[in-house]
Amino acid sequence: MPKYIRISEAAALTGYKPDYLKSLYHFPGQNFAIKMNPLKNNSPIMYDMDAFYKWIEKMNKKKGIGR
């Protein structure tokens, strides 16, 4: 079972700004961010960091960055 962390912890771990991480939640095809309670608009977004790093690696390969 993946370990999910809050956006503030994810921002501290990755160095990405919280606004950028929030925008990734709405990115089509992402599989690393979920809302704690999807029925509430103000529910915190939680991130699976292992899946996040794999997704970033995959996106970098598509762009030709991570060689």
N, C-alpha and C positions, 0 to 999 in steps of 0.2 A: 504494500500500500504506500503510495507516495506521501511525502511529508509536505504539507502546504504551509506557506508563511505569508504574513501580511505584506502589503505594498511597501511600507516603510522599511521593513527588514530586507525585502528584496532590493530596494533602491540602495540600501547601505552595502549589501553584498556585491551587487553588480556594478555600481557606479553610475547607473542610468538614473535619470530624473524620474520622480514619481509620475509626472504628467505623461512622459513617454511610455512608461509601463501601463498606465491607464489606457492609453491609446492602443496598445497591443492587445488588450482584452477584446477590443472590437475588430481586430484584424481577422479576415477570413482564413479559416484553416488552422488557427492556433489551437493547441490542445493542452496548454499548460496553465491557464488562468480560469478560475471559476469564482462565482459569487458564493459567499457563505450561505445566503438564503436568496435564491433567485427570484422569489416573489416580492422582495423588498427592493425599492429603488436605491436606497442608501446603504445597502448591505456591503460590507467590505469585500474587496476582490482578493482572492488568495492565489498564490503562485506556487506551482511545483517546479522547483529550481532545476532538478535534473532534466525534466522535459523542456524547460526554458532554454537551457544551454544547448540541448540537442537541436531545438528549433532554430536558435541563432546560428548554429553551425551549418544547418541545412540552408538557411537563407543566405549565408555568406558564400556557400558553394554555388548557389544559383547565380549570385552576382559575380562570382569569380574572385572573391576577396580572400577566403580562408584556405590558401594552398599550402 
